[in-house]
Amino acid sequence: MARSYTLFLNHDQIPDLGTLQAAIKTLAFRLVMDDSYVPLQSAGYLPCTLDGEDAGVTIRFDESNKIVGKDTAITLQWSGDPREQVCATIIAATLAHSFAATVRFQNQQEASAETLIADARKQFSNLD
């Protein structure tokens, strides 16, 4: 069963790869996104490197949403692989913290940047 976050941002707040990677680093997460990430164009599985190991997340952009006063939605999905969940949570936490994204879990409950950062750190520490 796939799990997901939906993030809402304004189009002009969506960072390019370099800016997003710098924000991830600022939060001291050990996640490197693949060079194939292109804002508003990437779709499908996005490879990442988490603490030196292969990981990734499924990403989709939708510019047709106008929810919570923002015009773009980003969906981050993961399967049962806990490394994928950590990737999705780190990306969601970073976009919430550094780019004012509103983040909702699949049950539509909103999550704050602080909660997502704490969740990402806990999930990462639980990896084998």
C-alpha positions as CSV (number, residue, x, y, z in Angstrom):
1,M,0.0,0.0,0.0
2,A,1.5,3.3,-1.1
3,R,1.7,6.1,1.5
4,S,2.0,9.8,0.6
5,Y,2.4,13.4,1.5
6,T,0.7,16.1,-0.6
7,L,2.5,19.5,-0.4
8,F,1.0,22.8,-1.5
9,L,3.2,25.7,-2.7
10,N,2.9,28.6,-5.0
11,H,4.5,28.0,-8.3
12,D,7.3,30.6,-7.7
13,Q,8.3,29.0,-4.4
14,I,9.2,25.6,-5.9
15,P,13.0,25.3,-5.6
16,D,15.4,24.1,-8.3
17,L,17.7,21.2,-7.5
18,G,20.6,23.3,-6.1
19,T,18.4,25.4,-3.9
20,L,16.5,22.4,-2.6
21,Q,19.7,20.4,-2.0
22,A,21.2,23.4,-0.1
23,A,18.1,23.6,2.1
24,I,18.3,19.8,2.9
25,K,22.0,20.3,3.8
26,T,21.1,23.2,6.1
27,L,18.8,20.9,8.0
28,A,21.7,18.5,8.4
29,F,19.9,15.6,6.5
30,R,22.1,13.1,4.6
31,L,20.0,13.0,1.5
32,V,21.3,13.7,-2.0
33,M,18.7,14.1,-4.7
34,D,19.4,12.8,-8.2
35,D,20.3,15.3,-10.9
36,S,17.1,14.2,-12.8
37,Y,15.0,16.3,-10.5
38,V,13.4,19.2,-12.4
39,P,10.8,21.4,-10.8
40,L,7.3,21.0,-12.3
41,Q,8.6,18.4,-14.8
42,S,9.9,15.4,-12.8
43,A,7.3,12.6,-12.6
44,G,7.7,9.0,-11.4
45,Y,10.4,7.5,-9.4
46,L,13.2,10.0,-8.3
47,P,16.4,8.3,-7.2
48,C,18.1,9.7,-4.1
49,T,21.1,8.7,-2.0
50,L,20.4,8.5,1.7
51,D,23.5,8.3,3.9
52,G,25.4,6.8,1.0
53,E,22.9,4.2,0.0
54,D,20.3,4.0,-2.8
55,A,16.9,5.2,-2.0
56,G,14.2,7.3,-3.7
57,V,10.7,8.6,-3.8
58,T,7.9,8.8,-6.3
59,I,7.1,12.5,-7.2
60,R,4.4,14.2,-9.1
61,F,3.6,17.9,-9.7
62,D,0.1,19.2,-10.3
63,E,-0.4,22.9,-11.2
64,S,-4.1,22.7,-11.3
65,N,-4.7,22.6,-7.6
66,K,-5.7,25.8,-5.8
67,I,-5.8,24.7,-2.2
68,V,-4.9,26.6,1.0
69,G,-4.2,29.6,-1.2
70,K,-1.4,27.9,-3.2
71,D,-1.5,27.0,-6.8
72,T,0.7,23.9,-7.1
73,A,0.6,20.5,-5.4
74,I,3.5,18.0,-5.1
75,T,2.7,14.4,-4.3
76,L,5.5,12.4,-2.6
77,Q,4.8,8.6,-2.4
78,W,6.6,5.7,-1.0
79,S,6.0,2.0,-0.7
80,G,6.9,-0.3,2.1
81,D,10.6,0.5,2.0
82,P,11.5,2.6,5.1
83,R,14.3,4.3,3.2
84,E,11.7,5.7,0.7
85,Q,9.6,6.9,3.6
86,V,12.6,8.7,5.1
87,C,13.4,10.4,1.7
88,A,9.8,11.6,1.4
89,T,9.7,12.9,4.9
90,I,13.0,14.7,4.5
91,I,11.9,16.4,1.3
92,A,8.5,17.3,2.8
93,A,10.2,18.7,5.9
94,T,12.6,20.7,3.9
95,L,9.9,22.2,1.6
96,A,7.8,23.0,4.7
97,H,10.6,24.6,6.6
98,S,12.5,26.5,3.9
99,F,9.8,27.1,1.3
100,A,6.5,27.6,3.2
101,A,4.9,24.4,1.9
102,T,1.7,23.3,3.5
103,V,2.0,19.5,4.0
104,R,-0.8,17.0,4.4
105,F,-0.4,13.3,5.1
106,Q,-2.6,10.9,3.1
107,N,-5.4,11.3,5.7
108,Q,-5.5,15.0,4.9
109,Q,-4.1,15.9,8.4
110,E,-1.6,18.8,8.2
111,A,1.9,18.4,9.5
112,S,4.1,21.3,10.7
113,A,7.7,21.7,9.5
114,E,8.9,21.0,13.1
115,T,6.9,17.8,13.3
116,L,8.2,16.6,9.9
117,I,11.8,17.4,10.8
118,A,11.4,15.4,14.1
119,D,9.7,12.5,12.2
120,A,12.5,12.4,9.6
121,R,15.2,12.3,12.2
122,K,13.3,9.5,14.1
123,Q,12.7,7.5,10.9
124,F,16.3,7.9,9.9
125,S,17.6,6.7,13.4
126,N,15.3,3.6,13.1
127,L,17.0,2.4,9.9
128,D,19.2,-0.6,10.1
